[in-house]
Amino acid sequence: MAGPLQQEIEALLTEAFAPDRLEVVNDSASHRGHMGDDDSGESHFTVVIESELFTGKSRLERQRMVNRALGDIPGQRVHALAIKASAPGE
C-alpha cells in the first residue's frame, strides 16, 4: 500500500500532466540506514512518467517540469527522486 507521500506525488503528477503512464516507486527500503534515510519509509522514490506535455522537451526541461509540479517535495520532503520522463512513442 502506498504511503501518504507517495499518494501525494501520484496525485500532483496526475493533475499536472494527465499522464498516459505513471509509476511512482518507493525505493526507500533499499536505502535504509544510508544518508538521507529519515526512517519515514518515504525518503527515496523513482518516478516513471509518460505525457504528451513532454513532447519536444529536453530531458532537463522534463525533470524541471516534474520538480515544479511537486513543489517542496524534491529535496525537502524527499531525499532522492529519480525521474524518467518521456513523451508517447519514445
Biopython code that builds the backbone (N, CA, C, O; Angstrom):
import numpy as np
from Bio.PDB.StructureBuilder import StructureBuilder

atoms = [
    (1, "MET", "N", (0.830, -1.179, 0.000)),
    (1, "MET", "CA", (0.000, 0.000, 0.000)),
    (1, "MET", "C", (0.883, 1.254, 0.000)),
    (1, "MET", "O", (1.858, 1.337, 0.746)),
    (2, "ALA", "N", (0.537, 2.201, -0.824)),
    (2, "ALA", "CA", (1.305, 3.430, -0.938)),
    (2, "ALA", "C", (1.122, 4.290, 0.305)),
    (2, "ALA", "O", (0.025, 4.406, 0.851)),
    (3, "GLY", "N", (2.233, 4.890, 0.739)),
    (3, "GLY", "CA", (2.184, 5.791, 1.878)),
    (3, "GLY", "C", (1.628, 7.147, 1.469)),
    (3, "GLY", "O", (1.397, 7.389, 0.284)),
    (4, "PRO", "N", (1.410, 8.036, 2.438)),
    (4, "PRO", "CA", (0.798, 9.329, 2.147)),
    (4, "PRO", "C", (1.623, 10.207, 1.203)),
    (4, "PRO", "O", (1.057, 10.917, 0.371)),
    (5, "LEU", "N", (2.937, 10.168, 1.320)),
    (5, "LEU", "CA", (3.767, 10.990, 0.440)),
    (5, "LEU", "C", (3.737, 10.452, -0.987)),
    (5, "LEU", "O", (3.666, 11.226, -1.941)),
    (6, "GLN", "N", (3.792, 9.140, -1.135)),
    (6, "GLN", "CA", (3.699, 8.533, -2.460)),
    (6, "GLN", "C", (2.352, 8.873, -3.098)),
    (6, "GLN", "O", (2.293, 9.185, -4.288)),
    (7, "GLN", "N", (1.288, 8.816, -2.330)),
    (7, "GLN", "CA", (-0.034, 9.166, -2.854)),
    (7, "GLN", "C", (-0.091, 10.629, -3.279)),
    (7, "GLN", "O", (-0.708, 10.961, -4.291)),
    (8, "GLU", "N", (0.550, 11.501, -2.509)),
    (8, "GLU", "CA", (0.583, 12.922, -2.856)),
    (8, "GLU", "C", (1.352, 13.146, -4.158)),
    (8, "GLU", "O", (0.919, 13.923, -5.009)),
    (9, "ILE", "N", (2.488, 12.468, -4.316)),
    (9, "ILE", "CA", (3.271, 12.575, -5.550)),
    (9, "ILE", "C", (2.424, 12.131, -6.744)),
    (9, "ILE", "O", (2.379, 12.812, -7.768)),
    (10, "GLU", "N", (1.758, 10.990, -6.604)),
    (10, "GLU", "CA", (0.914, 10.476, -7.690)),
    (10, "GLU", "C", (-0.195, 11.467, -8.041)),
    (10, "GLU", "O", (-0.460, 11.703, -9.219)),
    (11, "ALA", "N", (-0.839, 12.045, -7.039)),
    (11, "ALA", "CA", (-1.935, 12.987, -7.282)),
    (11, "ALA", "C", (-1.435, 14.257, -7.963)),
    (11, "ALA", "O", (-2.065, 14.739, -8.904)),
    (12, "LEU", "N", (-0.317, 14.803, -7.503)),
    (12, "LEU", "CA", (0.218, 16.030, -8.091)),
    (12, "LEU", "C", (0.618, 15.815, -9.544)),
    (12, "LEU", "O", (0.338, 16.659, -10.396)),
    (13, "LEU", "N", (1.271, 14.692, -9.832)),
    (13, "LEU", "CA", (1.711, 14.425, -11.203)),
    (13, "LEU", "C", (0.539, 14.122, -12.125)),
    (13, "LEU", "O", (0.554, 14.506, -13.294)),
    (14, "THR", "N", (-0.470, 13.441, -11.614)),
    (14, "THR", "CA", (-1.667, 13.161, -12.407)),
    (14, "THR", "C", (-2.372, 14.459, -12.759)),
    (14, "THR", "O", (-2.808, 14.646, -13.895)),
    (15, "GLU", "N", (-2.482, 15.345, -11.797)),
    (15, "GLU", "CA", (-3.146, 16.632, -12.028)),
    (15, "GLU", "C", (-2.361, 17.504, -13.013)),
    (15, "GLU", "O", (-2.951, 18.148, -13.881)),
    (16, "ALA", "N", (-1.046, 17.524, -12.880)),
    (16, "ALA", "CA", (-0.213, 18.403, -13.706)),
    (16, "ALA", "C", (-0.025, 17.905, -15.130)),
    (16, "ALA", "O", (0.070, 18.708, -16.057)),
    (17, "PHE", "N", (0.032, 16.579, -15.318)),
    (17, "PHE", "CA", (0.444, 16.047, -16.620)),
    (17, "PHE", "C", (-0.564, 15.137, -17.301)),
    (17, "PHE", "O", (-0.355, 14.779, -18.460)),
    (18, "ALA", "N", (-1.643, 14.748, -16.643)),
    (18, "ALA", "CA", (-2.590, 13.783, -17.209)),
    (18, "ALA", "C", (-1.820, 12.679, -17.952)),
    (18, "ALA", "O", (-2.029, 12.470, -19.147)),
    (19, "PRO", "N", (-0.940, 11.986, -17.246)),
    (19, "PRO", "CA", (-0.029, 11.052, -17.915)),
    (19, "PRO", "C", (-0.710, 9.824, -18.518)),
    (19, "PRO", "O", (-1.727, 9.336, -18.026)),
    (20, "ASP", "N", (-0.101, 9.348, -19.609)),
    (20, "ASP", "CA", (-0.528, 8.083, -20.204)),
    (20, "ASP", "C", (-0.008, 6.930, -19.353)),
    (20, "ASP", "O", (-0.610, 5.858, -19.301)),
    (21, "ARG", "N", (1.115, 7.168, -18.691)),
    (21, "ARG", "CA", (1.723, 6.157, -17.818)),
    (21, "ARG", "C", (2.318, 6.878, -16.622)),
    (21, "ARG", "O", (2.967, 7.913, -16.775)),
    (22, "LEU", "N", (2.105, 6.344, -15.454)),
    (22, "LEU", "CA", (2.705, 6.902, -14.241)),
    (22, "LEU", "C", (2.994, 5.778, -13.270)),
    (22, "LEU", "O", (2.104, 5.020, -12.886)),
    (23, "GLU", "N", (4.250, 5.683, -12.879)),
    (23, "GLU", "CA", (4.668, 4.750, -11.839)),
    (23, "GLU", "C", (5.484, 5.535, -10.828)),
    (23, "GLU", "O", (6.465, 6.188, -11.185)),
    (24, "VAL", "N", (5.088, 5.472, -9.590)),
    (24, "VAL", "CA", (5.861, 6.072, -8.506)),
    (24, "VAL", "C", (6.310, 4.915, -7.631)),
    (24, "VAL", "O", (5.504, 4.281, -6.950)),
    (25, "VAL", "N", (7.605, 4.653, -7.660)),
    (25, "VAL", "CA", (8.178, 3.504, -6.953)),
    (25, "VAL", "C", (8.909, 3.994, -5.710)),
    (25, "VAL", "O", (9.800, 4.840, -5.792)),
    (26, "ASN", "N", (8.527, 3.458, -4.569)),
    (26, "ASN", "CA", (9.183, 3.799, -3.323)),
    (26, "ASN", "C", (10.431, 2.931, -3.187)),
    (26, "ASN", "O", (10.339, 1.721, -2.980)),
    (27, "ASP", "N", (11.604, 3.566, -3.307)),
    (27, "ASP", "CA", (12.888, 2.868, -3.219)),
    (27, "ASP", "C", (13.505, 2.964, -1.829)),
    (27, "ASP", "O", (14.652, 2.560, -1.635)),
    (28, "SER", "N", (12.769, 3.487, -0.873)),
    (28, "SER", "CA", (13.329, 3.804, 0.443)),
    (28, "SER", "C", (13.910, 2.590, 1.160)),
    (28, "SER", "O", (14.940, 2.713, 1.823)),
    (29, "ALA", "N", (13.293, 1.446, 1.048)),
    (29, "ALA", "CA", (13.767, 0.264, 1.769)),
    (29, "ALA", "C", (15.196, -0.103, 1.383)),
    (29, "ALA", "O", (15.962, -0.574, 2.223)),
    (30, "SER", "N", (15.558, 0.106, 0.126)),
    (30, "SER", "CA", (16.909, -0.241, -0.311)),
    (30, "SER", "C", (17.940, 0.793, 0.137)),
    (30, "SER", "O", (19.137, 0.592, -0.063)),
    (31, "HIS", "N", (17.494, 1.892, 0.736)),
    (31, "HIS", "CA", (18.400, 2.940, 1.226)),
    (31, "HIS", "C", (18.383, 3.046, 2.752)),
    (31, "HIS", "O", (18.952, 3.980, 3.317)),
    (32, "ARG", "N", (17.740, 2.105, 3.408)),
    (32, "ARG", "CA", (17.622, 2.140, 4.866)),
    (32, "ARG", "C", (19.013, 2.193, 5.498)),
    (32, "ARG", "O", (19.887, 1.384, 5.184)),
    (33, "GLY", "N", (19.196, 3.155, 6.386)),
    (33, "GLY", "CA", (20.474, 3.310, 7.077)),
    (33, "GLY", "C", (21.479, 4.151, 6.315)),
    (33, "GLY", "O", (22.542, 4.461, 6.852)),
    (34, "HIS", "N", (21.180, 4.529, 5.085)),
    (34, "HIS", "CA", (22.097, 5.355, 4.288)),
    (34, "HIS", "C", (21.781, 6.826, 4.519)),
    (34, "HIS", "O", (20.775, 7.165, 5.142)),
    (35, "MET", "N", (22.643, 7.690, 4.015)),
    (35, "MET", "CA", (22.412, 9.120, 4.121)),
    (35, "MET", "C", (21.066, 9.474, 3.477)),
    (35, "MET", "O", (20.734, 8.995, 2.393)),
    (36, "GLY", "N", (20.320, 10.305, 4.156)),
    (36, "GLY", "CA", (19.021, 10.722, 3.639)),
    (36, "GLY", "C", (17.861, 9.885, 4.116)),
    (36, "GLY", "O", (16.705, 10.270, 3.940)),
    (37, "ASP", "N", (18.148, 8.741, 4.720)),
    (37, "ASP", "CA", (17.071, 7.906, 5.268)),
    (37, "ASP", "C", (16.597, 8.537, 6.560)),
    (37, "ASP", "O", (17.355, 8.642, 7.524)),
    (38, "ASP", "N", (15.344, 8.956, 6.579)),
    (38, "ASP", "CA", (14.795, 9.635, 7.754)),
    (38, "ASP", "C", (13.882, 8.726, 8.580)),
    (38, "ASP", "O", (13.164, 9.203, 9.459)),
    (39, "ASP", "N", (13.904, 7.439, 8.305)),
    (39, "ASP", "CA", (13.076, 6.443, 8.997)),
    (39, "ASP", "C", (11.583, 6.590, 8.718)),
    (39, "ASP", "O", (10.768, 5.940, 9.373)),
    (40, "SER", "N", (11.215, 7.431, 7.761)),
    (40, "SER", "CA", (9.796, 7.605, 7.427)),
    (40, "SER", "C", (9.308, 6.492, 6.502)),
    (40, "SER", "O", (8.109, 6.236, 6.397)),
    (41, "GLY", "N", (10.256, 5.836, 5.836)),
    (41, "GLY", "CA", (9.881, 4.839, 4.835)),
    (41, "GLY", "C", (9.494, 5.484, 3.518)),
    (41, "GLY", "O", (9.061, 4.799, 2.592)),
    (42, "GLU", "N", (9.649, 6.815, 3.428)),
    (42, "GLU", "CA", (9.322, 7.543, 2.197)),
    (42, "GLU", "C", (10.370, 8.625, 1.944)),
    (42, "GLU", "O", (10.060, 9.816, 1.938)),
    (43, "SER", "N", (11.606, 8.196, 1.738)),
    (43, "SER", "CA", (12.701, 9.152, 1.538)),
    (43, "SER", "C", (13.300, 9.095, 0.140)),
    (43, "SER", "O", (13.958, 10.047, -0.280)),
    (44, "HIS", "N", (13.091, 8.004, -0.591)),
    (44, "HIS", "CA", (13.681, 7.811, -1.913)),
    (44, "HIS", "C", (12.616, 7.260, -2.873)),
    (44, "HIS", "O", (11.956, 6.264, -2.575)),
    (45, "PHE", "N", (12.460, 7.919, -4.020)),
    (45, "PHE", "CA", (11.462, 7.488, -5.000)),
    (45, "PHE", "C", (12.027, 7.524, -6.414)),
    (45, "PHE", "O", (12.953, 8.276, -6.718)),
    (46, "THR", "N", (11.447, 6.692, -7.265)),
    (46, "THR", "CA", (11.663, 6.759, -8.707)),
    (46, "THR", "C", (10.312, 7.037, -9.344)),
    (46, "THR", "O", (9.319, 6.378, -9.034)),
    (47, "VAL", "N", (10.284, 8.024, -10.243)),
    (47, "VAL", "CA", (9.067, 8.366, -10.976)),
    (47, "VAL", "C", (9.294, 8.029, -12.446)),
    (47, "VAL", "O", (10.252, 8.495, -13.062)),
    (48, "VAL", "N", (8.403, 7.217, -12.995)),
    (48, "VAL", "CA", (8.389, 6.925, -14.429)),
    (48, "VAL", "C", (7.091, 7.518, -14.953)),
    (48, "VAL", "O", (6.003, 7.095, -14.561)),
    (49, "ILE", "N", (7.210, 8.505, -15.844)),
    (49, "ILE", "CA", (6.028, 9.220, -16.304)),
    (49, "ILE", "C", (6.107, 9.454, -17.813)),
    (49, "ILE", "O", (7.149, 9.823, -18.354)),
    (50, "GLU", "N", (4.968, 9.225, -18.471)),
    (50, "GLU", "CA", (4.855, 9.476, -19.913)),
    (50, "GLU", "C", (3.674, 10.415, -20.125)),
    (50, "GLU", "O", (2.559, 10.142, -19.683)),
    (51, "SER", "N", (3.940, 11.531, -20.815)),
    (51, "SER", "CA", (2.892, 12.516, -21.039)),
    (51, "SER", "C", (3.133, 13.260, -22.349)),
    (51, "SER", "O", (4.277, 13.494, -22.741)),
    (52, "GLU", "N", (2.052, 13.626, -23.013)),
    (52, "GLU", "CA", (2.111, 14.469, -24.217)),
    (52, "GLU", "C", (2.843, 15.772, -23.936)),
    (52, "GLU", "O", (3.498, 16.324, -24.820)),
    (53, "LEU", "N", (2.733, 16.262, -22.709)),
    (53, "LEU", "CA", (3.320, 17.554, -22.360)),
    (53, "LEU", "C", (4.846, 17.553, -22.435)),
    (53, "LEU", "O", (5.464, 18.617, -22.413)),
    (54, "PHE", "N", (5.458, 16.375, -22.524)),
    (54, "PHE", "CA", (6.908, 16.290, -22.630)),
    (54, "PHE", "C", (7.392, 16.295, -24.083)),
    (54, "PHE", "O", (8.598, 16.327, -24.328)),
    (55, "THR", "N", (6.483, 16.264, -25.034)),
    (55, "THR", "CA", (6.857, 16.254, -26.448)),
    (55, "THR", "C", (7.674, 17.500, -26.785)),
    (55, "THR", "O", (7.269, 18.623, -26.485)),
    (56, "GLY", "N", (8.820, 17.286, -27.408)),
    (56, "GLY", "CA", (9.677, 18.393, -27.823)),
    (56, "GLY", "C", (10.507, 19.007, -26.719)),
    (56, "GLY", "O", (11.206, 19.993, -26.953)),
    (57, "LYS", "N", (10.451, 18.451, -25.525)),
    (57, "LYS", "CA", (11.214, 18.982, -24.385)),
    (57, "LYS", "C", (12.464, 18.135, -24.167)),
    (57, "LYS", "O", (12.455, 16.927, -24.403)),
    (58, "SER", "N", (13.531, 18.776, -23.716)),
    (58, "SER", "CA", (14.765, 18.056, -23.393)),
    (58, "SER", "C", (14.580, 17.297, -22.081)),
    (58, "SER", "O", (13.614, 17.521, -21.351)),
    (59, "ARG", "N", (15.508, 16.407, -21.797)),
    (59, "ARG", "CA", (15.458, 15.643, -20.552)),
    (59, "ARG", "C", (15.487, 16.591, -19.353)),
    (59, "ARG", "O", (14.748, 16.394, -18.389)),
    (60, "LEU", "N", (16.333, 17.614, -19.410)),
    (60, "LEU", "CA", (16.430, 18.571, -18.316)),
    (60, "LEU", "C", (15.127, 19.363, -18.153)),
    (60, "LEU", "O", (14.673, 19.572, -17.029)),
    (61, "GLU", "N", (14.530, 19.797, -19.249)),
    (61, "GLU", "CA", (13.252, 20.516, -19.171)),
    (61, "GLU", "C", (12.172, 19.638, -18.541)),
    (61, "GLU", "O", (11.380, 20.112, -17.726)),
    (62, "ARG", "N", (12.141, 18.383, -18.912)),
    (62, "ARG", "CA", (11.151, 17.452, -18.366)),
    (62, "ARG", "C", (11.339, 17.289, -16.858)),
    (62, "ARG", "O", (10.369, 17.308, -16.101)),
    (63, "GLN", "N", (12.587, 17.130, -16.430)),
    (63, "GLN", "CA", (12.852, 16.974, -15.000)),
    (63, "GLN", "C", (12.450, 18.229, -14.238)),
    (63, "GLN", "O", (11.891, 18.144, -13.145)),
    (64, "ARG", "N", (12.729, 19.376, -14.805)),
    (64, "ARG", "CA", (12.331, 20.630, -14.156)),
    (64, "ARG", "C", (10.817, 20.745, -14.060)),
    (64, "ARG", "O", (10.290, 21.210, -13.050)),
    (65, "MET", "N", (10.118, 20.323, -15.108)),
    (65, "MET", "CA", (8.650, 20.357, -15.092)),
    (65, "MET", "C", (8.106, 19.483, -13.956)),
    (65, "MET", "O", (7.206, 19.891, -13.223)),
    (66, "VAL", "N", (8.659, 18.289, -13.824)),
    (66, "VAL", "CA", (8.217, 17.367, -12.772)),
    (66, "VAL", "C", (8.531, 17.954, -11.401)),
    (66, "VAL", "O", (7.677, 17.951, -10.514)),
    (67, "ASN", "N", (9.736, 18.452, -11.223)),
    (67, "ASN", "CA", (10.109, 19.043, -9.937)),
    (67, "ASN", "C", (9.209, 20.224, -9.577)),
    (67, "ASN", "O", (8.806, 20.365, -8.423)),
    (68, "ARG", "N", (8.891, 21.077, -10.561)),
    (68, "ARG", "CA", (7.985, 22.210, -10.307)),
    (68, "ARG", "C", (6.615, 21.724, -9.864)),
    (68, "ARG", "O", (6.024, 22.276, -8.935)),
    (69, "ALA", "N", (6.111, 20.692, -10.529)),
    (69, "ALA", "CA", (4.781, 20.162, -10.191)),
    (69, "ALA", "C", (4.748, 19.603, -8.768)),
    (69, "ALA", "O", (3.702, 19.603, -8.120)),
    (70, "LEU", "N", (5.899, 19.128, -8.288)),
    (70, "LEU", "CA", (5.961, 18.512, -6.957)),
    (70, "LEU", "C", (6.254, 19.516, -5.838)),
    (70, "LEU", "O", (6.264, 19.144, -4.665)),
    (71, "GLY", "N", (6.486, 20.757, -6.182)),
    (71, "GLY", "CA", (6.671, 21.798, -5.176)),
    (71, "GLY", "C", (7.825, 21.532, -4.231)),
    (71, "GLY", "O", (8.967, 21.386, -4.667)),
    (72, "ASP", "N", (7.533, 21.467, -2.921)),
    (72, "ASP", "CA", (8.585, 21.318, -1.920)),
    (72, "ASP", "C", (8.969, 19.864, -1.648)),
    (72, "ASP", "O", (9.772, 19.592, -0.756)),
    (73, "ILE", "N", (8.407, 18.942, -2.404)),
    (73, "ILE", "CA", (8.705, 17.526, -2.137)),
    (73, "ILE", "C", (10.159, 17.183, -2.467)),
    (73, "ILE", "O", (10.864, 16.672, -1.597)),
    (74, "PRO", "N", (10.641, 17.447, -3.703)),
    (74, "PRO", "CA", (12.033, 17.087, -4.005)),
    (74, "PRO", "C", (13.018, 17.947, -3.202)),
    (74, "PRO", "O", (12.924, 19.174, -3.184)),
    (75, "GLY", "N", (13.949, 17.281, -2.549)),
    (75, "GLY", "CA", (14.997, 17.986, -1.841)),
    (75, "GLY", "C", (14.625, 18.463, -0.446)),
    (75, "GLY", "O", (15.512, 18.756, 0.356)),
    (76, "GLN", "N", (13.349, 18.548, -0.140)),
    (76, "GLN", "CA", (12.946, 18.992, 1.196)),
    (76, "GLN", "C", (12.212, 17.883, 1.937)),
    (76, "GLN", "O", (12.574, 17.539, 3.063)),
    (77, "ARG", "N", (11.190, 17.329, 1.314)),
    (77, "ARG", "CA", (10.419, 16.272, 1.971)),
    (77, "ARG", "C", (10.856, 14.883, 1.526)),
    (77, "ARG", "O", (10.535, 13.888, 2.176)),
    (78, "VAL", "N", (11.591, 14.816, 0.412)),
    (78, "VAL", "CA", (12.135, 13.560, -0.107)),
    (78, "VAL", "C", (13.620, 13.785, -0.346)),
    (78, "VAL", "O", (14.012, 14.798, -0.926)),
    (79, "HIS", "N", (14.440, 12.853, 0.095)),
    (79, "HIS", "CA", (15.888, 12.999, -0.061)),
    (79, "HIS", "C", (16.328, 12.798, -1.511)),
    (79, "HIS", "O", (17.180, 13.537, -2.007)),
    (80, "ALA", "N", (15.755, 11.804, -2.195)),
    (80, "ALA", "CA", (16.182, 11.487, -3.553)),
    (80, "ALA", "C", (14.982, 11.152, -4.431)),
    (80, "ALA", "O", (14.084, 10.409, -4.035)),
    (81, "LEU", "N", (14.994, 11.718, -5.626)),
    (81, "LEU", "CA", (13.910, 11.484, -6.580)),
    (81, "LEU", "C", (14.532, 11.273, -7.959)),
    (81, "LEU", "O", (15.101, 12.197, -8.539)),
    (82, "ALA", "N", (14.421, 10.059, -8.473)),
    (82, "ALA", "CA", (14.889, 9.754, -9.820)),
    (82, "ALA", "C", (13.697, 9.932, -10.757)),
    (82, "ALA", "O", (12.610, 9.422, -10.487)),
    (83, "ILE", "N", (13.902, 10.657, -11.858)),
    (83, "ILE", "CA", (12.811, 10.952, -12.785)),
    (83, "ILE", "C", (13.147, 10.400, -14.155)),
    (83, "ILE", "O", (14.204, 10.684, -14.718)),
    (84, "LYS", "N", (12.216, 9.594, -14.688)),
    (84, "LYS", "CA", (12.317, 9.072, -16.047)),
    (84, "LYS", "C", (11.081, 9.546, -16.775)),
    (84, "LYS", "O", (10.032, 8.906, -16.714)),
    (85, "ALA", "N", (11.204, 10.680, -17.473)),
    (85, "ALA", "CA", (10.060, 11.303, -18.137)),
    (85, "ALA", "C", (10.180, 11.151, -19.638)),
    (85, "ALA", "O", (11.247, 11.382, -20.206)),
    (86, "SER", "N", (9.087, 10.763, -20.287)),
    (86, "SER", "CA", (9.098, 10.573, -21.731)),
    (86, "SER", "C", (7.788, 11.037, -22.336)),
    (86, "SER", "O", (6.778, 11.197, -21.651)),
    (87, "ALA", "N", (7.838, 11.247, -23.645)),
    (87, "ALA", "CA", (6.638, 11.561, -24.420)),
    (87, "ALA", "C", (6.151, 10.260, -25.046)),
    (87, "ALA", "O", (6.935, 9.324, -25.204)),
    (88, "PRO", "N", (4.872, 10.183, -25.406)),
    (88, "PRO", "CA", (4.365, 8.961, -26.041)),
    (88, "PRO", "C", (5.173, 8.591, -27.280)),
    (88, "PRO", "O", (5.530, 9.448, -28.087)),
    (89, "GLY", "N", (5.445, 7.324, -27.409)),
    (89, "GLY", "CA", (6.179, 6.822, -28.573)),
    (89, "GLY", "C", (7.673, 6.829, -28.437)),
    (89, "GLY", "O", (8.375, 6.378, -29.342)),
    (90, "GLU", "N", (8.179, 7.323, -27.340)),
    (90, "GLU", "CA", (9.632, 7.343, -27.160)),
    (90, "GLU", "C", (10.117, 6.054, -26.505)),
    (90, "GLU", "O", (11.315, 5.891, -26.275)),
]
sb = StructureBuilder()
sb.init_structure("model")
sb.init_model(0)
sb.init_chain("A")
sb.init_seg("    ")
for serial, (resi, resn, name, xyz) in enumerate(atoms, 1):
    if name == "N":
        sb.init_residue(resn, " ", resi, " ")
    sb.init_atom(name, np.array(xyz, "f"), 0.0, 1.0, " ", f" {name:<3s}", serial, name[0])
structure = sb.get_structure()
